[in-house]
Amino acid sequence: MNTLLWVLVGLAAYSAGTFFLSQRGLLPKFVQVQGPFTTIHTQRGREFIEWIAQPKRFWRAWTNFGVGTALVIMVGMFAFLLIQGISILQNPPAPSAVNQPENFLVIPGVNDFLPLSVAPEIIFGLLVGLVVHEGGHGILCRVEGIEIESMGVFLLTIIPLGAFVEPDEESERFASRGGRTRMFAAGVTNNFAITIIAFVLLFGPIIGSITVAPGLAVSGAYDESPAATAGIEQGDRITTVAGTPISNESELNNILSERSNREITVKINDGTSAAKRESQTLTVERELIVAGSVGGNPADINVDAEGDPIGVETVNGTAVYTQAGFANAVGTDRFIELTTTRGTTTIPAGAYLTRVASDGPLAQAGVPSNPGVIVTAIDGQRVVSSNELTAVLDTTQPGEEVMVEAVVSGERKEYSVRLGENPQDGSGFLGVNIFPGTSGLLLTDFGAQSYPAGTYLELLGGEGGPGAIGLSGTIADSPLGAVYVSLVLPLASVVLGIPNFPGFTGAVHNFYAITGPLEPIGSGVFLIANIAFWTAWINLQLGIFNFIPGHPLDGGRILRTSAEAVVSRLPLPASGKRRLVRTITTSVGIIMLLSLLLLVFGPTVLSG
């Protein structure tokens, strides 16, 4: 039974239980249930809200700013959701993790992008967001003379989904249209204020106190790979290889490619030790294996996570144990005889392209856009793997014309290509996605998987060190660039092509060091960083979502008051004005609902 099904069973059981208690009058009057949803009502706290609402001029000015922000975001959200909905209808994308229904729930461990390891920080951020949101509504109720009927929290079973302030309907009806609009905008305005404060703290003193520890951060090792057999595992840092200090995966690969001996000595800092700085020396006996594969690769090898490792035995009859030995055995041959523990086959040897952009330089030169093209040489220089193709392109310039040799549908062809500009580093660009390894096979003679510790820190505005990849292009030049990256880091595997950022959890503490004025706090800095990151992330998500112009969200209520303000100036009878306002708000609300449904379920339903 999958996770979502367990969740649905739990919701059904909770609903049945609360219905039984409600029918028999066993629930307190301040608790109301409707299916899996529960609301807890109270009148306590109204005096505090009355007190904090006293500087009325300040709160009106603050929420007038919020109303302006709301109108901009509402128009943007309407356009975004409408365009996305139409796009999905016209060209349904393949279903992905982003489109799965459980990933629209803010439940750590159920949502694939919200790790259970930082559930306390996520829940804290959510509670802060709910309190300041509904507190904003309550404060503006009193500023505008609207009585508060009750306040409380809104739960999905026992999980807090929201807080609420319930205005007195009669006094709300007599409030001015501007007052009601400010009251509806107050909650989200407060969410944005919390977001700004949290981001300022995160990008300032917090990230400024975190540095990358020396060595290669290890996120894990492939099953039964040489690294795993030697005892290298998640949380370790490889600090030296064959006596040479390293700081990233590129340096590791360079050292491995320069040495043909099967046994190699590495020094690690053990991330599982109590001190998390215990140094160990290990000997790794290298053996070439297939650690991964892309579907449809020419060798027709599919790596089964549950199966035995696939060993590479010979290339063109020559026994190979390392990637350097593999490249030497390939030599200048474009087609090779490859023998693995799965058998012998003849394949083209080169860099496998999973995508050729239809508007990219390679496609414009006549290469078909379908996946499976294998690049074997650039200007006569032999290319055996993805690393070699990247290395060759790094030496080129945008606008340079090169001869690209590739195997397309089993035939060796040549294309004259005028290179574009790589948005990452400004070098030559083919406009392709490359599968790591050779011919659609991920080959390794070591097997340690790196964790992009430096890249995460660089993206968050810190110093990531050698090999870290930061922002580039228009986003890097924008003052909101760091905010954008922080928002997409939990979705990094989809947006940035690196593993999803889990926060600074205990499993990655060994990859970082604390410096500066916050050094006395020690690992507490990581907790503060997690709280700031997830509080900002959750509050910004709450703000943007609540400004969708559809009932019962705040955006839908602001849409109504705004429509009333415009329609009131038209030469229509009162009944006609009410009908027109109702038509506008209902139409926009239906469009938003359909767009959201298409966004969630469209890829799964329509692509089939």
Secondary structure, 3 states (H helix, E strand, C coil): CCHHHHHHHHHHHHHHHHHHHHHCCCCCCCEEEECCEEEEEECCCHHHHHHHCCCHHHHHHHHHHHHHHHHHHHHHHHHHHHHHHHHHHHCCCCCCHHHCHHHHCCCECCECCCCHHHHHHHHHHHHHHHHHHHHHHHHHHHHCCCCEEEEEEEEECCEEEEEEEEECHHHHHHCCHHHHHHHHHHHHHHHHHHHHHHHHHHHHHHHHHEEECCCEEEEEECCCCHHHHHCCCCCCEEEEECCEECCCHHHHHHHHHHCCCCEEEEEEEECCCCCCCEEEEEEEECCCEEEEECCCCCCCCCCCCCCCCEEEEEECCEECCCHHHHHHHHCCCCEEEEEECCEEEEEECCEEEEEECCCCHHHHCCCCCCCCEEEEEECCEECCCHHHHHHHHHCCCCCCEEEEEEEECCEEEEEEEECEECCCCCCEECCEEECCCECCEEEECCCEEECCHHHHHHHCCCCCCCCCCCCCHHHHHCCCHHHHHHHHHHHHHHHCCCCCCCCCCHHHHHHEEECHHHHHHCCHHHHHHHHHHHHHHHHHHHHHHHCCCCCCCHHHHHHHHHHHHHHCCCCCCHHHHHHHHHHHHHHHHHHHHHHHHHHHHHHHHHHC
